[in-house]
């Protein structure tokens, strides 16, 4: 595998992780009732006060 293909793969993974982060951020900005309506899994866990993030950009899939 060449260095350029490695850089391309890393850039693609970073771009996908950024898109996931932006989507999750947009959903988190919605009211809890809407999050529940669309079936967002973290909306039901608001009693604990713990929200899981997207994770590390290089391995969260």
C-alpha positions in Angstrom: 0.0 0.0 0.0 1.4 3.4 -1.0 1.6 6.4 1.2 -0.9 8.2 -1.0 -3.5 5.5 -0.7 -2.9 5.5 3.1 -3.4 9.3 3.3 -6.5 9.0 1.1 -8.0 6.3 3.3 -7.3 8.4 6.4 -8.9 11.4 4.8 -12.0 9.4 3.8 -12.4 8.0 7.4 -12.0 11.5 8.8 -14.6 12.9 6.4 -17.1 10.2 7.3 -16.5 10.7 11.0 -17.0 14.5 10.6 -20.3 13.9 8.8 -21.4 11.6 11.6 -20.4 14.1 14.2 -22.3 16.9 12.5 -25.4 14.7 12.1 -25.3 13.7 15.8 -24.8 17.4 16.8 -27.9 18.4 14.7 -30.0 15.7 16.3 -28.9 16.6 19.8 -30.0 20.2 19.1 -33.6 18.9 18.6 -36.0 18.8 21.5 -36.1 15.6 23.4 -39.6 14.9 22.3 -38.5 14.9 18.6 -35.5 12.8 19.4 -37.8 10.2 20.9 -40.1 10.4 17.9 -37.4 9.6 15.5 -36.1 6.9 17.7 -32.8 8.4 18.7 -31.4 5.9 21.2 -29.8 8.5 23.6 -33.1 10.4 24.1 -34.3 7.6 26.4 -31.1 7.9 28.5 -31.5 11.5 29.6 -32.3 10.5 33.2 -28.7 9.4 33.7 -27.3 12.5 32.2 -24.7 10.6 30.3 -24.4 11.1 26.5 -22.0 9.1 24.5 -20.1 10.9 21.9 -19.2 9.9 18.4 -16.0 8.3 19.6 -12.6 8.5 18.1 -12.6 9.5 14.4 -10.3 6.7 13.4 -12.3 3.7 14.5 -15.9 4.6 15.3 -18.0 2.9 12.6 
